[in-house]
Amino acid sequence: MDFSLILILALAAGAMFLMTSRSRKAQKEAAAFRTNLAPGQEVMTGSGLFGTIVAVDEEKDIITIESTPGNQSRWLRAAIAKLVEPPVAEDPAEDDESDEDGSVLGDTDRTSPVDDVLDVPDDLSGLTDKPGDKRDDGTDSK
């Protein structure tokens, strides 16, 4: 047998093992996530419905989700895609100190908002060539 053929087969077998082990690991993590679902958690289903878990029926693998107050729906446990993390409120005390006009103290290179305004015409008539412009009109000049 040729040594290169054995090497190619070994590399193919190694690649297949790595691909399947990653997918098995992802499946185990998803199964562990779904078994640990509890009432009060905010989740998103595979179809994109957001809601809070109200009840979990372990025997039938059914999760009851409340999407809006008073609106409950039943879902299979496998349909739950992920937990939704509550948004973290930013603490305004952590921001740089600024004075009354919103500019950061000690920042002298900053221009005022009035200097940043661009004059944009409503139509293209103001962008036409002016008489006497020395632009390339397609003729070769030497």
Wavefront OBJ file of the C-alpha trace (Angstrom):
o trace
v 0.000 0.000 0.000
v 1.060 3.516 -0.700
v 2.030 5.655 2.308
v 0.323 8.800 0.900
v -3.019 6.972 0.612
v -2.832 5.942 4.273
v -1.974 9.525 5.262
v -4.934 10.958 3.308
v -7.338 8.429 4.853
v -6.035 9.208 8.343
v -6.495 12.961 7.795
v -10.048 12.414 6.494
v -10.915 10.238 9.500
v -9.467 12.860 11.866
v -11.461 15.657 10.229
v -14.683 13.635 10.439
v -14.033 12.924 14.124
v -13.456 16.611 14.891
v -16.616 17.695 13.064
v -18.838 15.119 14.749
v -17.393 15.741 18.206
v -18.173 19.452 17.936
v -21.755 18.817 16.879
v -22.230 16.244 19.667
v -20.894 18.762 22.187
v -23.327 21.436 20.912
v -26.224 18.963 21.148
v -25.309 18.076 24.739
v -25.137 21.759 25.704
v -28.549 22.429 24.110
v -30.088 19.447 25.908
v -28.620 20.579 29.236
v -29.983 24.092 28.629
v -33.478 22.798 27.932
v -33.557 20.508 30.973
v -32.679 23.432 33.267
v -35.540 25.688 32.136
v -37.539 27.070 35.056
v -40.492 29.432 35.540
v -39.554 33.105 35.547
v -36.852 32.866 32.863
v -37.238 34.955 29.722
v -36.697 32.876 26.586
v -36.912 33.049 22.806
v -38.388 30.227 20.761
v -36.929 28.949 17.516
v -39.552 30.933 15.592
v -38.660 34.170 17.370
v -41.398 34.462 20.015
v -40.178 36.153 23.193
v -41.795 35.374 26.500
v -41.456 34.398 30.129
v -41.763 30.799 31.253
v -44.845 30.364 33.439
v -45.009 26.582 33.868
v -42.973 23.503 32.973
v -44.600 20.089 32.487
v -41.745 17.600 32.918
v -43.812 14.548 31.919
v -44.989 15.891 28.556
v -41.994 18.177 27.836
v -44.316 21.160 27.436
v -43.377 24.702 28.454
v -46.039 27.370 28.988
v -44.832 30.828 27.915
v -46.478 34.162 28.608
v -45.618 36.566 25.787
v -47.809 39.448 26.973
v -49.693 39.752 30.262
v -52.577 37.294 30.128
v -51.513 35.728 26.807
v -50.097 32.240 27.420
v -49.104 29.624 24.866
v -47.787 26.077 25.155
v -44.553 25.004 23.440
v -42.526 21.844 23.181
v -39.339 22.019 25.226
v -37.282 21.463 22.043
v -38.743 24.641 20.488
v -37.009 26.889 23.033
v -33.930 28.321 21.326
v -32.189 30.463 23.930
v -32.408 32.453 27.124
v -32.846 36.194 26.762
v -30.548 38.167 29.008
v -32.135 41.275 30.534
v -30.560 44.501 29.258
v -27.941 45.975 31.552
v -28.686 49.581 32.477
v -25.725 51.870 32.001
v -24.663 53.813 35.058
v -24.397 57.524 34.139
v -21.858 58.000 36.965
v -19.359 55.899 35.001
v -19.390 58.287 32.020
v -16.842 61.087 31.673
v -17.831 64.282 33.382
v -19.283 66.847 31.029
v -20.322 70.453 31.376
v -23.718 71.986 30.556
v -23.408 72.009 26.752
v -22.549 68.294 26.597
v -18.886 68.654 25.715
v -16.430 66.604 27.710
v -14.380 68.570 30.190
v -10.761 68.911 29.165
v -11.506 68.143 25.515
v -10.341 71.319 23.751
v -9.865 69.807 20.276
v -13.561 69.227 19.853
v -15.543 71.450 17.508
v -18.960 72.786 18.368
v -22.026 71.077 16.860
v -22.689 74.190 14.741
v -19.373 73.678 12.892
v -20.366 70.119 11.941
v -23.463 71.181 9.929
v -23.133 70.525 6.195
v -24.913 72.603 3.577
v -26.615 70.049 1.337
v -28.548 71.390 -1.670
v -32.126 70.246 -2.251
v -31.457 69.556 -5.917
v -28.504 69.038 -8.217
v -28.789 72.413 -9.966
v -26.249 73.921 -7.585
v -23.673 71.293 -8.541
v -23.309 72.179 -12.231
v -20.027 73.297 -13.749
v -19.382 77.015 -13.669
v -18.241 78.864 -16.800
v -14.490 79.009 -17.012
v -13.958 75.732 -15.106
v -10.845 73.970 -16.373
v -12.181 70.423 -16.270
v -11.404 67.588 -18.588
v -13.965 67.842 -21.384
v -12.738 64.730 -23.158
v -10.307 66.445 -25.517
v -6.617 65.831 -25.347
v -4.578 68.971 -24.831
v -0.816 69.135 -24.964
l 1 2 3 4 5 6 7 8 9 10 11 12 13 14 15 16 17 18 19 20 21 22 23 24 25 26 27 28 29 30 31 32 33 34 35 36 37 38 39 40 41 42 43 44 45 46 47 48 49 50 51 52 53 54 55 56 57 58 59 60 61 62 63 64 65 66 67 68 69 70 71 72 73 74 75 76 77 78 79 80 81 82 83 84 85 86 87 88 89 90 91 92 93 94 95 96 97 98 99 100 101 102 103 104 105 106 107 108 109 110 111 112 113 114 115 116 117 118 119 120 121 122 123 124 125 126 127 128 129 130 131 132 133 134 135 136 137 138 139 140 141 142
